[in-house]
């Protein structure tokens, strides 16, 4: 565990990294915790990363620092089957575990974080408002956050960045579904290592087994809490029209389309960031303002 506490006058900026929470699977959920130690009860903001990503990707640490200074207890974590390991939390090395991932497992992971907040290492009761739990997710992490927000009454607010709105349609863009079924596996490149990452067809079968629960149109339509959808107009991975569709499904959504922004809002992995990219900084400010209302 890496622990860092920086004194800011009468406040202390707390950063606890690589803490471990047992999961229902055979690997712990590693999480990072950021907050200002000021004696005030603050809302939780739980961040879920996307596909082929992890809690330390790109500028995620700077994002965590930003929200902690805006008065949130910020938690980011690695999904149990994202392919990282406790020994290598910043690299996808466990291809077998990656191949066994499902939507159900990721929803379970996020719900485990929510359920265990009072018992997690680093959480101080006097610093936290357990009645105010907000979710923030990027890309597929946004989709997982939508499902959790639709079914977990503990969640009080939701923001998605670059989320898509249909699991099967998204998979069909990247894979020949008949070939995937026939072979049992398909592959996506791990750009950090150059190696192909296997995806079991069980990912799709698990969706079909839980289709009513994981249908994003139905989940979006059910949400009755404050909900903002953020999407870049220049997103080449997930078209911004998918965000517009979500607004049609739920008129209460605040739709925030960002001109010229791409899927990652200017972030890339492998760069040592000293400040947030312009588009990332903008959506962080927009998100903080929305959640503070």
Secondary structure, DSSP 8 states (H G I E B T S, - for coil): -EEEEEEETTEEEEEEEEEEE--SSSS-EEEEEEEEESS--EEEEEEE--TT--TTSTTHHHHHHHHHHTTEEEEEE--TTSS--SS-TTS---HHHHHT--HHHHHHHHHHHHHTGGGSTT--GGGEEEEEEEEEEETHHHHHHHHHHHH-TTEEEEEEES--S-HHHHHHHHS-HHHHHHHSEEEEE-TTT--EEEEETHHHHHHHHTHHHH-HHHHHHH--SEEEEEEETT-SSS-THHHHHHHHH-TT-EEEEETT--TTTT--TT---SS--HHHHHHHHHHHHHHH-
